[in-house]
Amino acid sequence: MSARETAERHGQDVATGNMRGAAADFTPEALKEFTTVIVPAGDGPPEGTNQASVFSQRPEGDQEIFEIEYSNGRESRTLRSTWSQVGDAWKITKLEPVK
């Protein structure tokens, strides 16, 4: 699966509430930062997210950077994710809100 296909599937996992699938896309370090820093700061996807759209992608060395907009119909938030190939899978190694 390409980085783009993985990022799109990740967004759909979030939008459909498949948090187990979405969490599996993170490296352990990135997941820890997401759950202990980003979410508590209110910078994660909005509560009740039901839509996700990848609207930009750019390579950076051997990584791919995506911006994904998450929405619940009332509010939206865009997150920038850095994906690296870990073994044969693409994983999120860094995630940050786009301000």
C-alpha positions in Angstrom: 0.0 0.0 0.0 1.4 3.4 -0.9 1.9 6.2 1.6 -1.1 8.1 0.1 -3.4 5.0 0.3 -2.3 4.5 3.9 -3.0 8.1 4.9 -6.4 8.0 3.2 -7.3 4.8 4.9 -6.1 6.3 8.2 -8.3 9.3 7.8 -11.3 7.0 7.1 -10.5 4.9 10.1 -10.7 8.1 12.3 -13.9 9.2 10.5 -15.6 5.8 11.0 -14.5 5.4 14.7 -12.0 2.6 14.0 -9.6 3.9 16.6 -7.7 0.6 16.9 -6.9 0.7 13.2 -6.0 4.4 13.4 -3.7 3.9 16.4 -1.9 1.0 14.6 -0.7 3.6 12.1 1.5 5.3 14.7 4.9 4.4 15.9 4.8 3.9 19.7 6.6 7.2 20.3 4.3 9.2 18.0 1.2 7.5 19.6 2.5 8.5 23.1 3.0 12.1 22.0 -0.5 12.2 20.4 -2.3 10.8 23.5 -0.3 12.8 26.1 0.3 16.1 24.4 -1.8 16.7 21.3 -5.2 15.4 22.5 -5.0 16.9 26.0 -4.2 20.3 24.4 -7.4 20.0 22.3 -5.4 19.8 19.1 -6.6 16.3 17.9 -9.5 15.6 15.5 -12.7 17.2 16.7 -15.0 15.1 18.9 -17.4 13.1 16.7 -15.2 13.3 13.6 -17.1 11.8 10.7 -15.2 13.1 7.7 -11.5 13.1 6.8 -9.9 14.5 3.6 -6.2 14.4 2.6 -5.6 17.7 0.9 -1.8 17.9 0.6 1.1 15.6 0.3 4.8 16.3 -0.2 7.9 14.2 0.0 10.7 15.1 2.4 13.7 12.8 2.0 12.4 9.3 2.5 9.3 10.5 4.4 5.9 11.7 3.2 4.2 14.7 4.8 0.4 14.8 4.7 -2.2 17.4 5.8 -5.5 15.8 6.7 -8.6 17.8 7.6 -10.9 16.1 10.1 -14.5 17.4 10.5 -17.6 16.6 12.4 -19.9 18.9 10.4 -19.6 21.8 13.0 -15.9 22.2 13.3 -12.8 21.0 11.5 -9.1 20.7 12.4 -6.2 20.0 10.1 -3.3 17.9 11.3 0.1 17.5 9.6 1.5 14.0 9.8 4.9 12.7 8.9 4.9 9.1 7.6 8.0 6.9 7.3 8.3 3.3 6.1 8.8 1.0 9.0 9.4 -2.5 7.7 6.8 -2.9 4.9 4.3 -0.5 6.4 3.9 3.3 6.4 3.7 4.7 10.0 3.1 8.1 11.5 6.3 9.3 13.2 5.2 12.8 13.9 1.8 14.6 14.2 1.1 18.3 14.7 -1.8 20.6 14.4 -1.8 23.1 11.5 -2.4 26.5 13.0 
